[in-house]
Amino acid sequence: MNVTKNVSRDGIYFLSKIPSYYEGMRLFLTVPYHAPSEPMDQEYLGQVARVDRLEGGQSGIAVQLLTSLGKQAAMMGGMRTMK
């Protein structure tokens, strides 16, 4: 389970026990995330900027938000090319 620690307009920092995150990795994120999905949920393409190895097998993952997929789809005439 991932735990969000900080969110800004340009990025997100979360904790995870998943060891496979690495700097430069591209991710698809939903911010904020609700299950089931809500209208305010927004999808983003992000890139891991930093991985902090923490105690207890956790990592702190800093992700730079590169683009909103909703905005990208609007720029492409409503066609979604990434998922």
C-alpha positions in Angstrom: 0.0 0.0 0.0 1.3 3.5 -0.9 0.8 6.4 1.5 0.8 10.0 0.1 2.9 12.3 2.2 3.0 15.5 0.1 1.3 16.8 -3.0 2.1 20.0 -4.9 1.1 21.5 -8.3 4.2 20.0 -9.8 4.7 16.7 -8.0 3.9 14.1 -5.4 5.9 12.3 -2.7 4.6 9.0 -1.4 5.9 6.1 0.7 5.9 2.5 -0.7 7.2 -0.9 0.3 7.5 -1.8 -3.4 11.2 -2.0 -4.2 11.1 -1.6 -8.0 10.8 2.2 -8.2 13.9 3.9 -9.8 15.0 7.4 -10.8 13.8 8.2 -14.3 11.0 5.7 -14.2 7.7 6.9 -15.9 4.5 6.4 -14.1 0.8 7.0 -14.6 -0.8 8.5 -11.5 -4.3 9.5 -10.5 -4.5 12.5 -8.1 -6.5 12.5 -6.0 -7.3 8.8 -6.1 -10.7 7.5 -5.2 -12.2 4.0 -5.5 -14.5 4.1 -7.2 -13.3 6.9 -9.4 -14.8 10.4 -8.9 -15.0 13.3 -11.3 -12.3 15.3 -9.5 -9.7 12.4 -10.1 -7.1 13.5 -12.7 -4.7 11.3 -14.5 -1.0 12.4 -15.0 2.1 11.1 -16.6 4.9 11.5 -14.1 8.6 10.7 -13.7 10.4 9.5 -10.6 12.8 12.3 -9.6 14.2 10.7 -6.4 14.0 7.5 -4.4 14.8 7.8 -0.7 15.5 4.4 1.0 14.0 4.5 4.4 13.8 2.3 7.5 11.6 -0.7 7.6 11.8 -1.6 4.0 10.0 1.5 2.8 11.0 4.0 0.1 10.1 7.6 -0.3 9.3 8.3 -3.9 9.4 11.8 -5.3 7.5 12.1 -8.7 7.5 15.1 -11.0 4.2 15.5 -12.7 5.0 15.9 -16.4 1.5 16.3 -18.0 -2.1 15.9 -17.3 -3.5 13.2 -19.5 -6.8 15.0 -19.6 -5.2 18.1 -21.0 -3.1 16.1 -23.5 -6.3 14.3 -24.7 -8.0 17.7 -25.1 -5.1 19.0 -27.2 -5.3 15.9 -29.4 -9.0 16.5 -30.1 -10.3 14.3 -27.3 -8.4 11.2 -28.4 -6.6 9.4 -25.5 -3.4 7.8 -26.6 -2.0 6.7 -23.2 -3.4 4.5 -20.5 
